[in-house]
Amino acid sequence: MGQGFFITGTDTGVGKTLVACALLRAFASSGRSVVGMKPVVAGSEGGRWSDVEALVAASTVAAPAKLVNPYAFEPAIAPHIAAQLTGTQIDIGVIARAYAELGERADVVIVEGVGGFLVPLNDRETAADIARRLSLPVVLVVGMRLGCLSHALLTSAWIEAAGLRCAGWVANCIDPGMEQLDANIDSLRDRLDFPLVGVVPFQDDPVSGSVVRFLSLDSLAEAPA
């Protein structure tokens, strides 16, 4: 079984896919085989799921679609509701088996969550239970905008409460007009007890290849085991 990370965010739309793909490319550039996984996705564009396609494009290992993305739903709504509408039960056991197979194929598996850390998957489980079942260190993507401090600290507390290790966090500057950006980043750096992996500046049309240079894999490696 190779190395793995679970990518979560302070909310939906904060850049989880962008960072996940950048990490895939960064690990690949270090000589390791990599594959991305999106266990659950909700919201298609003409029958295509852009998050999944981006992860596949950033991977160096080809894998069956059902391993990369076991559950895909058309409407861009909460996954447990999307699943209910189609009569589907999201089963973390299915996700765990798919992850295990991917881990046999690649040195590094990057697993991107859906929505925020506690988004419901079914009547009992949330996205946090995926990370817990897979026993993966978490990378937290913080969308830098007004309100992100509380969201980041709350998510961090829940990661710890889930018994998981946070391997690092990424400040993704999604609001070009955010006031006191540096002061906000410093506030989180002082309060989050895990390393800052990188600060991604605002870009009108960000692509993962251009983000790689802002991330430090050494910071992830230095996180306590």
C-alpha positions in Angstrom: 0.0 0.0 0.0 1.4 3.4 -1.0 1.1 6.8 0.7 -2.2 8.6 0.8 -3.7 12.0 1.8 -7.3 13.1 2.2 -8.0 16.6 0.9 -10.7 18.5 2.6 -11.8 22.2 2.6 -13.4 24.9 4.7 -16.3 24.8 2.3 -17.3 23.8 -1.2 -15.7 25.9 -3.9 -12.5 26.7 -2.0 -10.1 24.9 -4.4 -9.9 21.3 -3.1 -9.6 19.9 -6.7 -7.0 22.5 -7.6 -4.8 21.6 -4.7 -5.4 17.9 -5.0 -4.2 18.0 -8.6 -1.3 20.2 -7.8 -0.2 17.7 -5.1 -0.5 14.9 -7.6 1.7 16.8 -10.1 4.2 17.6 -7.3 4.5 14.0 -6.2 4.8 12.9 -9.8 7.6 15.4 -10.4 9.5 13.7 -7.5 9.4 10.5 -9.4 6.5 8.7 -7.8 3.5 7.2 -9.5 0.3 8.9 -8.5 -3.4 8.5 -8.8 -6.3 10.8 -7.8 -9.6 9.6 -6.2 -12.9 11.4 -5.8 -15.0 8.9 -3.8 -18.2 11.0 -4.2 -19.0 13.8 -6.6 -22.3 15.7 -7.1 -22.9 18.1 -9.9 -22.2 17.2 -13.6 -21.7 19.5 -16.6 -23.5 17.8 -19.5 -22.8 14.3 -18.1 -19.2 15.1 -17.3 -17.7 15.6 -13.8 -14.9 18.2 -14.1 -13.4 17.4 -10.7 -13.0 13.8 -11.6 -11.6 14.6 -15.1 -9.0 17.0 -13.5 -7.8 14.3 -11.1 -7.5 11.8 -13.9 -5.5 14.2 -16.0 -3.1 14.9 -13.1 -2.6 11.2 -12.4 0.3 9.1 -13.9 -1.5 5.8 -13.3 -4.6 4.9 -15.3 -7.3 3.2 -13.2 -10.9 2.0 -13.8 -13.5 4.8 -13.4 -15.3 2.9 -10.6 -12.2 2.9 -8.5 -11.4 6.6 -9.1 -15.0 7.7 -8.6 -17.3 5.1 -7.0 -20.3 7.5 -6.6 -21.3 10.2 -9.1 -24.6 12.2 -9.0 -26.0 14.6 -11.6 -27.4 17.4 -9.4 -25.1 19.8 -7.7 -26.6 19.3 -4.2 -25.6 17.7 -1.0 -24.5 14.1 -1.8 -26.8 12.4 0.7 -29.8 14.1 -0.9 -28.5 13.3 -4.4 -28.1 9.7 -3.4 -31.6 9.5 -1.9 -33.1 10.9 -5.1 -31.6 8.1 -7.1 -32.2 5.4 -4.5 -28.5 4.9 -3.9 -26.9 4.3 -0.5 -23.3 5.6 -0.3 -21.3 2.8 1.3 -17.9 3.7 2.7 -17.0 0.0 2.5 -17.2 0.3 -1.3 -15.0 3.4 -1.2 -12.4 1.7 1.1 -12.1 -1.3 -1.2 -11.6 1.0 -4.2 -8.9 3.0 -2.3 -7.1 -0.3 -1.4 -7.0 -1.2 -5.1 -5.7 2.2 -6.1 -3.0 1.9 -3.4 -1.8 -1.3 -5.1 -1.4 0.6 -8.4 0.3 3.8 -7.3 2.9 5.1 -4.8 0.7 8.0 -3.8 -3.1 8.2 -3.7 -4.7 11.7 -3.3 -8.3 11.4 -2.1 -10.4 14.5 -2.6 -13.4 14.9 -0.3 -16.8 16.3 -1.2 -17.9 19.7 0.1 -16.8 20.4 3.6 -15.4 18.0 6.2 -18.7 17.1 7.7 -21.0 17.0 4.7 -23.4 14.1 5.1 -23.1 11.0 3.0 -26.0 9.0 4.3 -28.2 8.9 7.5 -25.2 8.2 9.7 -21.9 9.1 8.1 -20.1 12.2 6.8 -17.1 12.9 4.6 -15.1 12.7 7.8 -15.9 9.0 8.0 -14.2 8.4 4.7 -10.9 9.9 6.0 -11.3 8.0 9.2 -12.0 4.6 7.5 -9.0 5.1 5.2 -6.8 6.3 8.1 -5.4 9.1 6.0 -3.6 12.2 7.1 -5.7 15.3 6.1 -4.7 18.3 4.0 -6.9 21.3 4.8 -7.6 23.8 2.0 -8.6 27.2 3.4 -10.4 29.4 1.0 -9.1 32.8 2.0 -12.1 35.1 2.3 -14.1 36.8 5.0 -15.2 34.2 7.6 -12.4 31.7 6.8 -10.8 32.0 10.2 -13.7 30.4 12.1 -14.3 27.9 9.3 -10.6 26.8 9.3 -10.4 26.5 13.1 -13.7 24.6 13.4 -12.7 22.2 10.6 -9.3 21.7 12.3 -11.1 20.9 15.6 -13.3 18.3 13.9 -10.3 16.7 12.2 -8.7 16.3 15.6 -12.0 15.1 17.2 -12.2 12.4 14.4 -8.8 11.1 15.6 -7.1 12.1 12.4 -3.7 13.8 11.8 -3.7 17.0 9.8 -0.5 16.9 7.6 -0.8 20.5 6.6 -2.9 23.3 5.3 -3.0 25.4 2.1 -4.1 29.0 2.0 -5.9 29.4 -1.3 -6.5 33.1 -2.1 -9.9 32.9 -3.8 -11.0 36.5 -3.0 -8.8 39.1 -4.8 -10.3 41.9 -2.7 -9.8 40.3 0.8 -8.6 42.9 3.2 -5.6 42.1 5.5 -4.9 38.9 3.6 -1.4 38.5 5.1 -2.7 39.2 8.6 -5.4 36.5 8.2 -2.8 34.0 7.0 -0.6 34.9 10.0 -3.5 34.4 12.3 -4.1 30.9 11.1 -0.4 30.1 11.1 -0.4 31.0 14.8 -3.5 29.0 15.6 -3.3 25.9 13.5 -1.0 23.2 15.0 0.2 21.8 11.7 2.4 23.2 8.9 1.5 25.7 6.2 2.1 23.8 2.9 1.7 26.8 0.7 0.0 30.0 -0.2 -1.7 30.0 -3.6 -2.2 33.5 -4.9 -5.4 34.6 -6.6 -5.6 33.6 -10.3 -8.5 34.4 -12.7 -8.3 30.9 -14.2 -6.1 28.7 -12.0 -4.5 25.5 -13.3 -2.9 22.9 -11.2 0.4 23.0 -13.1 0.9 26.6 -12.2 0.1 26.0 -8.5 2.7 23.3 -7.9 5.5 25.8 -7.3 3.6 27.3 -4.4 3.4 24.0 -2.5 6.1 22.4 -0.3 6.0 18.6 -0.2 8.8 18.8 2.5 6.3 20.4 4.8 4.0 17.5 4.5 6.9 15.1 5.0 7.8 16.9 8.2 4.4 16.5 9.7 4.5 14.2 12.7 3.6 10.5 12.0 
